[in-house]
Amino acid sequence: MELTFEFPPRLLLYTNMERESPRQLIIRVNGWDEISPVNVDSCGTYFRLVKAVKKGIPMTRVVVQVTVEKDGKKVVTVRSSIDVRNMLPHQLCIYTTEAMTEVMIVEPSQTKSIPLPFVHSRFLVCPLNCKVQEKAEVIWSNVRAVGKKYCSVEKLRTSDKMRNYWLCTSVRREHYPDHETIPGHTVFVAAPLNIQNLLPIDVEIHILGQAFPISAGRTLMITTVDITKPFAVGVATERMKTIQECIVSKSHIGEGQLVSLRLD
């Protein structure tokens, strides 16, 4: 939700006796106490701890970011301290593990913050509109050291018994003020295999009996290939195809190995 507001105009000329106090915001989230004032005269990111009105709810963190747009308009963004970045080709639905409550839906290439009442929950993620019958669990609380990551590859059953949906999750602890038990994370959910076509022509990629057409200059996100096991990659165009397929393994992907393919 966006809300526009203005501060009273400031004096252009003033003496030391007339110096005005800085512009500050006091923010209160419904169900939580007010946060201490935030100075919006200068740009930056501010962190405030807040207590819930109801007893039994853990203390959490509110992030306030002050930026300036090209037209000089100042923007104040208020969010929780857990972000979810959807790097899948499908919509991503977020649930809580406790009550299977739907928290939010994240569009492809979109980043959204978890609503404040759910930041201490454990989450389940599920791609939408792709016949997936399972959900993948995301546990952020195990990543406590600043800058550390925890990555995993998840397999989800689909209604097609011959094909699974694969995705990668990565939880990163951000460089927030050090409170180990309070969230301060970014969760990335991505396709396990991305193939980018840098050729000036369209190509077709063949992997494990599946064909993936990719237009010139485009990137394809593939969620039906198990990258935990070696797999063969072949390339075909209208006139040529690879003489011998290239074998790709997970270790080679991590090392960024360069492999040449010959087409005939």
N, C-alpha and C positions, 0 to 999 in steps of 0.2 A: 504494500500500500504506500502511495506517495502523498505527502501533505506539504503544501507550500505555506510558509510563514515569513514574516519580516520582523526585524528588530527596529526600534525607533531610530530615526536618522541621527548621526553623530555630528558634533560640532566640527567645522573645518578649522576654526581658529580657537585656541584655548590657552590659558595660562597654566602654570603648574598647579594653581589652586583649583582649576576647573577640570583637571584631568579625569576622564571618565573611567569607570571600572570596566574590565573586560566583559565581552558578551559571553554569557554562559547559558547552558541548557541543563535543566533538571528533568530527567526522564523517569517515568514510572510505567512499568509493564503491568498489565492487569494480572492480579494475583501475586505481585511481588512488591517489595518495598521500593521507595525512591532510591535512585543512585545518587552519589555525590555529584556536584556540578561539574560539567565538562566545558572547557574553554573552546569556543568555536572561532575565535579570532585567527588562530593559526591552524594550518593543516596538520593532520597526524592521526594516529590510531590510539585510542584510549581504552583501557580495560577497567571494568568496575565489577566488584563482587556484589551480588544481591541476595537477599534472604526472601524466602517465600512467606506469604502471609499465613498459610496453613502450617501447622506443626508436622514434623515428620518428613518434609521435603528437603533434600540436601541443598546447601548453598550452591549457587552457580555463578557463571560469569557472563556479563554483557559486553559486547565489543561495539565501540562507537568510532566510526571512521569519518573524518572530516576531509573533504577534497574540494577542489575548485575546477569547474568546467571551463571550456575555451571562452565562453561568453562572460566569464567572471562570476557566474552564479555559484554559490557555495552549496555543496551537497553534504548532508549529514546522514550516514547510513547506520542504522541500529540493528544488530543481529545477535544471534547466539554464538557460541564458540565452537560449534561443530558444523562444518560445511560438507555437503555431498556433491561430488562432481561426476556427472553421468557422461562417460565416454563410450557408451554403447550406441548402436544404430537404432535402438528401441527406447521407448519410454521406460522409466524405472520407478517402481513403486516401493516405498519404504514403509515397513511395519515395525511395531515393537514386539519383542519376543514374549513379554509378560501377558498381554491380553490380545495379541494379534490385531492391535489397532492400526488402521491405516493412517500414517502420519502425513504423507505428502507424496506427490508424483513429480519426478524430475524429468524434464524433456532432454532429448539428446543434445550434447554439447552445453548443457546448462549447469550452473552451480547454484544450489539452494542451501539455506541454513536450516538446521533442525529447529522446530519450534521449542521455545524455552521449557515448557513443561515436560518435554521428552528427552532432554539432553543427557540425563543420567541413565537412560534405558539402553538395553542391548537391542540391536537392530537386525531385521531380516530384509533382504533386497530381492526383488523379483522383476524381471523384464516383462513388459506387457505386450499383448497381441502377437505372441510368438509360440503359443501352445505349451508354455512351460508349466510343469506340474509341481515343482519344488521351489524352495526359497533358500538363498545363501545367507548364512549368519555373518554379521560384522561385529567384532568385539574391539572397541577402541580402548577400553580401560587397561589392556595389557601393554600398551605402548606408552610408557611414562617418561622416558628420557627425551629431552628436547632434540629435535632433528632426526630422531629415529623413525624407521619405517617397519611395518609388518606387511608382507605381501603373500598372497595365496592364490591358487588356481582352483576354481570351483566347477563341479559338474552338476548340472541340473537335468533331471529327467523331463522329457517332453511326451506329448501324445503319440509321437512317431517313435516306436520302440527301436527303430534302427538308427536313430540320430539323437544325440544329446545337445544341450545348450551349454557352452563353456564361457566362463567369464573370469576375469582377474580382479581381485580386490586389493587395495593398498591403503593402509592407515598410517598417516604421518602426524607425529606430534609437532605442532607449530612452536615458534619461538615466542610463546606467550609468557607472562610472569609465572614463576615456578610454583605451581600448586598441583602436586602429582595427582590428587584425587579429583580435581576439578577438570572438566573437559576443556580441551584446547587443540582440536584435531581437524584434519581434512581427510575425508574418505573418498578415494577414487575407485570407480567401478568401470572397467574397460574391457573391450574385446581382447581375447588373448593373442590374436594375430591380425596385424594391419599390413596390407600390401599396397604400395604406392606405384603407380605406373608413370614413369618419367619419360616414356617413349612418346613420339609424336603420332602414334597410331594406337588403335584399340587392340587389346590383347585378351586372351582367355587363359586363366590360371587353372591348372588341373592338380588337385590334391586329394588323395585317397578316394578316387573315383568320383569326385565332385568337380564340377566346372564352375568357375567364377569369372564372368566377363567384367573387364575393367576398362573404362573409357580412357582416352589419352589425358594425362595430367591429373587423373583422379586417384583417390585412395579408397580402398575397400576394407571395411571392418568385418572380419570373419569370426563367427561364434560357434561354428560347427566342427572345428578341428581341435583335437587333443594335442596341445603343444608339449605335454609332459613326456611324450614318446616321439622318437624320430619319425619323420614323414617325408615323402618324396614330393617335389614340386616340379611341374612341367609348365612350359609356356608355349602358346600357339597363337599365330596370327592368321590372316586370311590365306597367306601363301606359304608360311613356314611354321615349323614346330621344333621343339628341342630334340636333339639327337639322343641325349641321355639326361634323365631327370636328376635334379640336385637333391641330395639328402640333407635335411635340416634337423638339427637336434636342439634341445633346450639350452644346452651349454653353449652352442655356437651362436644362438640368438643373443644370449647375455653378453658375449664377447664382441658382438658386432662384426662377425666375420664377413669378408667380401668374397663372393663366389661368382665365377664366370659361367655363363650358359651359352652353348653353341646352338644356333638354330639353322635348319637346312630345309 
